[in-house]
Amino acid sequence: MSSLQDATKVAAALRGQKKYREAIDLIEKALAAAPSEDFARLDANREGLRAAEEAGLHDVARRFADAISLRQTEDDSDED
């Protein structure tokens, strides 16, 4: 399991405890440290998006949504 996967699980637990800012900070740090090809980036961004939406942090949620969209676009172009 990658450290990004571990961070995503911990962030989900923090979100469950309504510790949204801590969850978001953890995800952001883990994403910054993870290699760009890490397959767990999409799941981490989704968890960050959930935490930001629940916290009402719309700008932060938008950043995670943009990263998800970009990643999905990259994956779609790889299939061609």
Buried (B, 14 or more C-beta within 10 A) or exposed (E): EBEBBEBBEBBBEBBEEEBBEBBBBBBBEBBEEBEEEBEBBBBBBBBBBBBBBBBEBEEBBEBBBEBBEEBEEEEEEEEE
